[in-house]
Amino acid sequence: MEYMNKTNKTTTSTKQVGGISFTSLLAILFIGLKLTGVINWSWLWVLSPIWIPIAIVLALVIILLAFSMLIDFFFK
C-alpha cells in the first residue's frame, strides 16, 4: 500500500503474514512430551501431525487424477 507522507514522498507500507500452524504446534508438543518421557508413543505417532496432512493431500491428488482419467476414458 502506497501513500504520500507530509514531504510528498511515496512511502510503501508492508504487512507480514505468518506464524505457526496448529499442526506445527501439536508436533512440537508431542516431540517435547516424547523427549521428556511423558508419553511412550512410537515416533510414527509423535510425528503424525506432520505426515497426516501430507498423506491426506496426496490421497486427494491421487483420487482426482484417477477420476480425471476415468472421465477421459469414458467420454472420449
matplotlib code that plots the C-alpha trace (Angstrom):
import matplotlib.pyplot as plt

x = [0.0, 1.4, 0.6, 2.0, 3.7, 4.0, 7.0, 5.2, 7.4, 5.8, 6.1, 5.3, 3.9, 4.1, 2.2, 3.8, 1.7, 2.9, 3.0, 3.0, 0.1, -1.9, -0.3, 3.2, 2.3, 0.9, 4.0, 6.3, 4.1, 4.2, 8.0, 8.5, 6.3, 8.2, 11.6, 10.7, 9.2, 5.7, 4.3, 5.6, 4.3, 6.3, 7.9, 5.4, 2.6, 4.6, 5.3, 1.8, 0.7, 3.4, 2.7, -1.1, -1.9, 0.6, -0.9, -4.4, -3.3, -1.5, -4.6, -6.8, -4.4, -4.4, -8.2, -8.6, -6.1, -7.9, -11.3, -9.9, -8.5, -11.9, -13.7, -11.2, -11.6, -15.4, -16.2, -13.5]
y = [0.0, 3.3, 6.7, 10.2, 11.5, 15.1, 15.7, 14.4, 11.3, 8.0, 5.6, 1.9, 0.0, -3.8, -6.3, -9.5, -12.6, -15.7, -17.7, -21.2, -23.5, -25.7, -28.9, -27.5, -26.6, -30.1, -31.7, -29.6, -30.5, -34.2, -34.2, -32.4, -34.9, -37.8, -36.4, -35.8, -39.3, -38.1, -40.2, -43.5, -43.4, -44.6, -41.8, -42.6, -41.2, -38.5, -37.1, -37.8, -34.1, -33.6, -36.6, -37.0, -33.7, -34.6, -38.0, -36.5, -34.1, -36.9, -39.1, -36.3, -35.7, -39.4, -39.6, -36.5, -37.9, -41.3, -39.5, -37.4, -40.5, -42.2, -39.3, -39.2, -42.9, -43.0, -39.7, -39.6]
z = [0.0, -1.0, 0.5, 0.4, 3.5, 4.6, 2.4, -0.7, -1.0, -1.7, 1.2, 1.0, 3.9, 4.1, 6.1, 7.0, 7.4, 9.0, 12.2, 13.3, 12.4, 14.7, 13.4, 13.9, 17.5, 18.0, 16.6, 18.8, 21.8, 21.0, 20.4, 23.7, 25.6, 23.9, 24.8, 28.4, 28.8, 29.5, 26.6, 25.4, 21.8, 18.8, 16.7, 13.9, 16.0, 17.6, 14.1, 12.9, 12.9, 10.2, 7.9, 8.2, 6.4, 3.7, 3.3, 3.0, 0.3, -1.6, -1.4, -2.7, -5.6, -6.5, -6.3, -8.5, -11.1, -11.1, -11.5, -14.4, -16.1, -15.8, -17.3, -20.2, -20.7, -20.8, -22.5, -25.2]

ax = plt.figure().add_subplot(projection="3d")
ax.plot(x, y, z, "-o")
ax.set_aspect("equal")
plt.show()
